[in-house]
Amino acid sequence: MPITLPDLKNTHCVSLTACGEIKNADKDLLKWLKNEKKSLVADLDKSNGQLYVTIGLGEHTGKHFHLDVTNESFQSKKSFSHTRNVKVDQVQKKLEKLIGKEVLVDLKGMFEIEIGELPEGGIVRSLFFETKGDVAIKLKGAKLSIKGAPVNEITWQLAPGGKKIGVFLEAENLKITVSENYLTDALAMLENALKVFVLGKIPNEPK
C-alpha cells in the first residue's frame, strides 16, 4: 500500500513536512536512492484548494527522505509552476518502496489560526501586549521551546492584517517506521499539539 497523502481540508494546516534519514538502508535501496537523487513535485488538485506534494530522495547523505504536502495559500502556485514534473501516481509508486523502512525524521507543520480562536488564558494570547505613548511597542511573534512532549518548538507570528497568526510546530529526531499512515499520523500528532498548546483544548478533543 502507498503512503496516504493527507487532504488538508477542514484543518488549520497549510503545510506539512517530514524530513529525515532512512536508517539501515541496504545496498539495493541505496543504489535506488542514488538514481532517484532529485526532487519531484506533483499536483494533488484537491477540490478545497490546490495542494502540492514534493518528494526528495537520496540527497545530502544518500539516505535522505523528504516528503511534504503544501497548500497554495501558503506557497503560491507560481512558485511550483516550473517544478511540477510528475503525476501523483508516480510519486506513490516511489513511496511504496519505502514502506516498512525506519526513518529518523523531523516533522514540521505550518498552521493558520484566526485570532478569535485563541483562548483568553492560552499561551499565545497571554503574550499579546502593546505599549502606548510616544514610542509604542507591540509583540508580533515569539518562539517557545517545549520539553516532555513530542513537539519541541512552537513559533508564532502575527499575519499581515492582524486577524490571523501563523503557527509553526516542529518535532525533532523521531524514530518512525514508514507505513501507509506515515503522513496522516504526523499531521494528527501536530494537530493535537496545536489544540493543546495553542487552542487550549484537551488532548484528542474533537474540533
C-alpha positions as CSV (number, residue, x, y, z in Angstrom):
1,M,0.0,0.0,0.0
2,P,1.3,3.5,-0.8
3,I,1.6,6.3,1.8
4,T,-1.7,8.2,2.2
5,L,-1.3,11.8,1.2
6,P,-3.4,13.9,3.6
7,D,-6.1,16.3,2.5
8,L,-5.6,19.5,4.5
9,K,-9.3,20.4,4.1
10,N,-11.0,21.2,7.4
11,T,-7.7,21.5,9.2
12,H,-5.7,24.6,10.2
13,C,-2.6,23.1,8.4
14,V,-1.3,24.8,5.3
15,S,2.0,22.9,5.0
16,L,3.2,19.5,6.4
17,T,6.8,18.3,6.1
18,A,8.5,15.1,7.1
19,C,12.3,15.4,6.5
20,G,14.6,12.7,7.6
21,E,17.2,9.9,7.1
22,I,16.4,6.3,6.3
23,K,18.1,4.0,8.8
24,N,19.8,0.7,7.9
25,A,19.3,1.0,4.2
26,D,20.6,-2.0,2.2
27,K,22.7,-1.9,-0.9
28,D,19.8,-2.2,-3.3
29,L,17.9,0.7,-1.6
30,L,21.0,2.9,-1.5
31,K,21.5,2.3,-5.2
32,W,17.9,3.1,-5.9
33,L,18.1,6.3,-3.8
34,K,21.2,7.4,-5.7
35,N,19.5,7.0,-9.0
36,E,16.5,8.9,-7.7
37,K,18.6,11.8,-6.4
38,K,16.3,14.7,-7.3
39,S,13.1,16.4,-6.1
40,L,9.8,15.7,-7.7
41,V,6.6,17.8,-7.4
42,A,3.1,16.7,-8.2
43,D,-0.3,18.5,-8.2
44,L,-2.9,16.9,-5.9
45,D,-5.7,19.0,-7.4
46,K,-7.9,18.8,-4.3
47,S,-11.4,20.4,-4.5
48,N,-10.8,22.5,-1.4
49,G,-7.8,24.3,-2.9
50,Q,-4.7,23.4,-4.8
51,L,-2.3,21.1,-3.0
52,Y,1.1,20.0,-4.0
53,V,3.2,17.1,-2.9
54,T,7.0,17.2,-3.0
55,I,9.3,14.2,-2.6
56,G,13.1,14.3,-2.3
57,L,15.2,11.1,-2.2
58,G,18.8,10.3,-1.7
59,E,20.0,13.9,-1.4
60,H,22.8,15.0,1.0
61,T,23.8,11.8,2.7
62,G,22.4,9.4,0.2
63,K,19.7,8.3,2.7
64,H,17.7,11.4,2.7
65,F,13.9,11.2,2.5
66,H,11.8,14.4,2.3
67,L,8.1,14.5,1.8
68,D,5.7,17.4,2.1
69,V,2.2,18.4,1.3
70,T,1.6,22.2,0.8
71,N,-1.5,24.3,0.1
72,E,-1.0,27.1,-2.4
73,S,-2.4,29.5,0.1
74,F,0.9,29.1,2.0
75,Q,3.2,28.9,-1.0
76,S,1.9,30.4,-4.3
77,K,1.1,28.3,-7.3
78,K,3.6,30.4,-9.3
79,S,6.5,29.0,-7.2
80,F,5.5,25.5,-8.2
81,S,4.8,26.2,-11.8
82,H,8.4,25.5,-13.0
83,T,9.0,22.4,-10.8
84,R,5.8,20.3,-11.2
85,N,7.2,17.4,-13.2
86,V,5.3,14.1,-12.3
87,K,1.9,12.8,-11.6
88,V,0.7,11.8,-8.1
89,D,0.7,8.1,-9.2
90,Q,4.4,8.3,-10.0
91,V,5.1,9.7,-6.5
92,Q,3.0,7.0,-4.9
93,K,4.9,4.3,-6.8
94,K,8.2,5.6,-5.4
95,L,6.8,5.9,-1.9
96,E,5.8,2.2,-1.9
97,K,9.5,1.2,-1.9
98,L,9.9,2.9,1.5
99,I,7.1,1.2,3.3
100,G,8.5,-0.7,6.4
101,K,11.7,1.3,6.5
102,E,12.7,3.1,9.7
103,V,13.5,6.8,9.5
104,L,14.8,9.4,11.9
105,V,12.7,12.3,11.0
106,D,11.9,15.9,11.8
107,L,8.2,16.8,11.4
108,K,7.2,20.4,10.7
109,G,3.7,21.9,10.3
110,M,2.6,25.4,9.5
111,F,-0.9,26.3,10.7
112,E,-3.1,29.4,10.2
113,I,-5.3,30.4,13.2
114,E,-7.9,33.2,13.4
115,I,-7.2,35.5,16.4
116,G,-10.7,34.9,17.6
117,E,-10.0,31.2,18.0
118,L,-7.3,31.8,20.6
119,P,-8.5,31.2,24.2
120,E,-8.1,34.2,26.5
121,G,-5.9,32.3,29.0
122,G,-3.9,30.5,26.3
123,I,-0.2,30.7,25.9
124,V,-0.2,32.7,22.7
125,R,-2.9,35.3,23.7
126,S,-1.2,35.8,27.1
127,L,1.9,37.0,25.2
128,F,-0.1,39.7,23.3
129,F,0.9,43.2,24.6
130,E,1.1,46.7,23.2
131,T,2.6,49.7,25.0
132,K,1.1,53.2,24.4
133,G,2.9,56.5,24.3
134,D,5.2,58.4,22.0
135,V,7.1,55.2,21.3
136,A,4.8,52.1,21.0
137,I,6.0,48.5,21.3
138,K,3.9,45.6,20.2
139,L,4.8,41.9,20.3
140,K,4.1,40.3,16.9
141,G,5.6,36.9,17.4
142,A,7.5,34.5,19.7
143,K,9.4,31.3,19.7
144,L,8.7,28.8,22.5
145,S,10.6,25.6,23.4
146,I,8.9,22.6,24.9
147,K,10.3,19.7,26.9
148,G,8.4,16.4,27.7
149,A,6.2,16.5,24.7
150,P,6.6,15.1,21.1
151,V,6.7,18.7,19.8
152,N,9.9,20.5,20.7
153,E,9.2,24.0,19.4
154,I,6.4,26.4,18.7
155,T,6.9,29.6,16.7
156,W,4.1,32.1,16.0
157,Q,3.8,35.3,14.1
158,L,1.0,37.8,13.5
159,A,0.0,37.7,9.9
160,P,-0.4,40.9,7.8
161,G,-3.8,42.5,8.6
162,G,-3.7,41.4,12.2
163,K,-6.6,38.9,12.0
164,K,-4.6,35.7,11.9
165,I,-1.4,34.2,13.3
166,G,0.9,31.7,11.6
167,V,1.9,28.9,13.9
168,F,4.9,26.7,13.2
169,L,5.3,23.4,15.1
170,E,8.3,21.2,15.0
171,A,9.1,17.7,16.4
172,E,12.7,16.6,16.0
173,N,14.5,13.3,15.8
174,L,11.5,10.9,15.9
175,K,12.1,7.3,15.0
176,I,9.2,6.2,12.8
177,T,8.6,3.2,10.6
178,V,7.2,4.3,7.3
179,S,3.7,3.0,6.8
180,E,0.5,3.8,4.9
181,N,-0.3,6.3,7.7
182,Y,3.2,7.9,7.8
183,L,1.9,11.4,7.0
184,T,-1.6,11.2,8.3
185,D,-0.3,10.2,11.8
186,A,2.3,13.0,11.6
187,L,-0.5,15.5,10.9
188,A,-2.6,14.1,13.7
189,M,0.2,14.5,16.2
190,L,1.0,18.1,15.2
191,E,-2.7,19.0,15.2
192,N,-3.1,17.6,18.7
193,A,-0.2,19.7,19.9
194,L,-1.8,22.7,18.3
195,K,-5.0,22.0,20.1
196,V,-3.3,21.6,23.5
197,F,-0.7,24.4,23.4
198,V,-2.3,27.0,21.2
199,L,-6.1,26.4,21.2
200,G,-6.3,25.4,24.8
201,K,-8.2,22.1,24.3
202,I,-7.6,18.8,26.0
203,P,-5.7,16.1,24.1
204,N,-7.7,14.4,21.3
205,E,-10.7,16.7,21.9
206,P,-12.8,17.0,18.7
207,K,-12.5,20.2,16.7
